[in-house]
Amino acid sequence: MFTNLTIENLRSITRLEIERLGQVNLVTGRNSAGKTTVLEALWLLASPGHPGNAIRLNGFRGMNIVEIREALGSESPWASLFPTYDTSRAIRIAATLRGDGRESRRAVTLREVAGSTTALSTGDLVANGGSSSIATRPDLTMTVEGYSGFDAEYRILFGLAGAEEAPKAPPVPLRAIFLHARTDESVEAMAQRYSELVAGGREATIVDALRLIDPTILGLRLLTAGAQAVVHADVGGPHLIALPLMGGGTWRLFAIVVALLWCGKGGLLLLDEAEYGVHFSVLPKLWRTIDRLAREHRVQVVATTHSRECVEAAFEAQESKLVTDRDEFVFMRMNRDSAGVVSAVSYDSGTLRAALEGDLEVR
């Protein structure tokens, strides 16, 4: 798992040092304080050799359509990742990774560089006033440090036919999933992960977790609807019900539990707005489930929230554990000062307990 994090020049963060990360982490802060950016940094760090994932970040925020064949002179699709859209800076993300009793430093650096020249089609010539048959489009590069086998400079190349990454990177050494509040996981992706877990004998764990929200769920089945596989729930009636139709809370919990089990040992779950779609009364059970599965399967969880009930539920899940195990939980609050400088303040268990008991603001 990552035990610390340094971010330079990502979105509105020019530099941020997070000195400690644990097995389970909960991040709070006001709007635009940088909470989601921390998750995005970890996502990029867990995606060595894949600069294309930088573009996917805007999709996680609800901008699902990226105009690949951009008009000449327009901003590149990744420009919003750089502070004030200044793509002359380099984005650098670094952390210490601990696993199997060893620690090593891992880092990725993203830069915009001059791209290759591309012959314009007739349609592009018309759109550009017929002034030239050659266009130069910038590329995004990613260099990788500390990951074995990732020795090249990886690029996302833009041409008239679309975008591609080159050279092809080796398999990513850890599994990471980003569950964003604004964009649900696709039904197809969830069905694929669920199918893999069922093959490994994990169905009962998933069903037991779903019953925290809906005790009527007796089991799950994977059925084909047209050309698409969809997970259905057995609620004891004459018909099975497609799980995405059973409510946002049920689908969200299903996505969280499947992600935790699918990531496996050394994996990373990034959970934006952990309380999204879940009634506050269920949050204590949700956090006990997250904490238990994260520890059992050695998955690192980094979640954000705006909810005090979510903070209280996460803290209560720690109180029942041994003191030594509580050290695996890290609570931090993001702050942005009047000059726009972002910082992160961590709370130990005693300080967080005192703040909650004193009804102090911790969000």
N, C-alpha and C positions, 0 to 999 in steps of 0.2 A: 504494500500500500504506500501511497505518497504520504510523507511525514511532514512536509512543509511545502511552500509554494512561493515563487517569485514571478510577478507579472510586470512586463514593461511594454508600454505603448499599445495596449489593447482597448479599443473603444475609448472611454473617457478616463481610463486608468493610465497615467504616465509611468508610475512605479508603485507597486504594492508588495510588501513582504508579509506573508502569513507564516509565522514562526512554527506553528504546530497544527498538524492535522491528525485525527484519530481514526479509529475504525468507523465510527458513526459521527457525523458532523452536521450541525444545524446552524444556518447562517440567517441573521435577521438584519434589518436596516430599513431606512426610509426608501421611498421610490427614488430610482436613479442613483442609489448609493453604490451600485456595482455588484450586487448579489449574483445576478444571472451571469455577469461577466466572469466571475470566479468559476462558475460551472463551465462556461465556454472555454476558458483557459485550460481547465483540466481535460475537457473533451479533445482539444487540439493536442495536448501533451500525450494523451492516450491514443492518438492517431498518427504515429510517426510515418512519414512517407506518403501522406495523403493530404496535400494542400487543398484538394477539392472540398474537404470537410469544412474549410473556412467559409465557403459559400453556403453550405448547408446551415450554418449558424443563423443566418437571416431567415431561413425557412422555419427553424425552431421558434422564431419570434413572430411567425405568422406571415412572413413574406415568402410565399411558396413558389412564386414564379420569378425565375431569374432570366432576364433577357440576355441570352448568350450572344446573339448577333447584335451587339449594341451599336448605336449610331456613332459615327466617327466623332471624336472629341468628347464623348460622354464619359462619366466616371466609370471606373472598373467595378465589377460586381462585388468586390471585396473592400472597396474604399471606405465603407462605413465602419470597418473593423479598426481603422487607424484613427488616432486622436485628431479631431477636426478635419478628418478626411485627408490628412497629410500622409500620402503614401511614400514620401521620401524617407520616413522613419522605418525602423525595423521592429517588428513585434517579436519579443522573446519571452518564452515561458520556460521556467526551470523548476525542478523539484528533486527532492531526495526520495528514491524508491527503496523500500525495505521489503525483503522477502527471503525466506529460507535462511534467516540468520545473517544476511548480508545487506549492506546498504551501498547504493551507487547513485550518482548524479545523472539525471536525464534532462534533456532540454530540446526544444524546437525553436527555430527562428524563421519567421516569415518575412519575405521582402517582395516588393513589386520591382520588376526589372523590365527592360525593353524587350518586346517580343519580336518574333520573326515577321518578315513581310509576307503578305498574302495577296494573291491576285483577286481583284474584285469581280463579282459576277455582273452581268448586264443590269440586273435589278439594283445592285449596290451602287453601280455607277450613276444610275438615274437618281437614286436617293441622295447621292453625294454631289449632284450637279454635273456629273461627267468630268470632273476635274482631274481624276487620276485613276490608274488601274491597279495601284498598289496601296495597301493599308498596313500600318504598323500598329499592332495591339499589344498592350503590356501583358506579361505573364506574372504569375505568382509563384515564388519558389519557397521551398521548405528545406532547411538543412536540419539534420538530426544529430544529437550528441548522446552517447551513452547507451544506445540501443544496438545490440550486436547485429551486424549484417546490414544496417541502414547507413551505407557509406556514401551514397550518391547525393546530388542536389536534385530534389524532386520538384517538378514543375506542373502547373496546370496550364495547358496550352489552349489558346482560343483561336479558332479558325472559322471559316464560313460554315462548316458542317457542324460546329458545336465545340465541345470542350473535352479534353482528355488529360489524364495524368501520365507523365513520363519522367524517368523510366518506371516500369512496374515495380512496386515495393514488395518486399517479402511479407509474409503473413504477420499481422499485428500481434505482438506477444501477449497482450492482455485483452480481455473482453470488456467493453464499456458500452453502456446504454444511457442515453440522455432522454429523460421523460420530461417534456416541457408542458407547462400548463396551457399554452395557447394552441398546441398542435398535438392531437391524439396520435398514439401509435397506430399504424395501419392495421386493419383487420387481418390482412394477409401475413404481415410480419409476426403478429401475435400468434396466429394459427401455426406458423412454422415453428416458432420457439416452443409453443405448447406441445406440438407433436414430438419434438425432440425430447422434452422433459417426460412425457408419458412413456416414451420408449425406454427411458431410464428409471421408470418406476416412481416418479414424483407426483403423480396425479392427486394422491390423497392429501399431500401437503397443501396443494393449491386449493382443493375443495374445502379443507378445514379453514383456511384463511378467509375464503369468500363467505363462509357461514357466519363470520363475525358481523358482517353487514346484513346478509340475508339468510336466516336460518332455514328457509324453505328449500335452498339449493341442496339437492341430494347427490348430484354428480354432474360431470361434464362429458360432452361428446363432441367430436370433431366431425362435422357434416359438410358436404359440398353443396353450395348454393350456386347453380350455374357452373361457372368455371372457377369459382372461388371457394376455398375452404374457410369455414367460419366455426368458431367455438360456440356450442349451444349448452344451455343449462337444463338439467332435469329437475323440475320443481314439483314432481308428483302428479302433474296433470296429464291430459291426453296428448299434449304437444310439447316438444322441446322448444325452448325460447333462445333465440340468438343472443348471446351475452352482451353485445354492444347495445341491445335494445332494453336492457334491464336497469338502466340508470347509470349516470356518470360515476357515482361512487363505487358501484360494483365493478365497472370496467376499469376504473383507476386502480383499485386494489388488485384486480387481476393482473394489470400491467406491472405493478410494483412487485408482486410476489413472483411472477414469471421472470421478470428481469433479475431479481436477486438469485433465483435458482439457476437461470441460464448463464449468468456471468461467471459463477463458480469461483473457485479459489483464485485469489489475486485479482478478481474483476473489480469493476468500478461502476456504481450506479449514481447518476447525477439526476436529482429529483427537484425540479423547479416547482415552487409553491406546493409543498408536500400535502397540504390540507385540501387541495383543489378537488371539489366534488364530493368531499367526505363530511358528513355531519359531525359536529364537535363532540357529540356523545360517543362516537366510535374512535376518536383519535387516540385515547389511551391504549385500546386494543391494537390499533394500527401500529403504534410505535413499539409496543412490546413485540409484535410480529416482525417488524423491520429489524429491531435490535437482535432478536433471537436468530433470525435467518442470516443476518450479516455476520454474526459471530460464528455460527455453526459452519457456514460455507466460506468464511474469510473473504467476504465481499466488502469493499470500502463504500460507504454511503456518504454523499455530500448533498444535503437538502437545503432549500431556502423556504422561508415562510414570512407572512405578514401577521400571523395569527398568534395571539397570546395563548389561546387554548392549545395550539400546536406546540408551543414552547413548553407549557406546563406538562403536556402529555409526554413529550420526549424526555423531560427531566424526571418525571415519575417513573418512566421505564428504567432509568438508571438507579433510582433509589433502592430498588429491591435487590441490586446486585452487590457483590463483594466490593469493598473499597478499591482493591487493586483493579478490578474490572471496570470501575467507573472511569478510570483514566483513559479508557478507549473512546469515551464520548467527549467531543469538543463543541462548545457553544461559542459563537462569535457574533459580534455586531459590527456591521459595516457603517462607516461614517464618511461624509463628504463635507469639508469645511467651506467657508465662504470663498476661498480661493480655488475651490474645485479639487483639492487634494483628497484622495481617498485613503482611508486607513481602516484597519481591522483590529478590534479589541476582543481578546478572548476572556471568558469567564471560567474560573474553576468552579467545582461543584458547590463549595461553600458560599462563594460570592453570588452565584446564580440563585441558590436557595434563599439567601438573605434578600435579594432583589425581588424575588417572587413573593416571599412572605411579607415584605414591606410594601407591596403593590407598586414597586417602581417600574418605570417604563424600560422594557428590554427589547422591544421590537425595532 
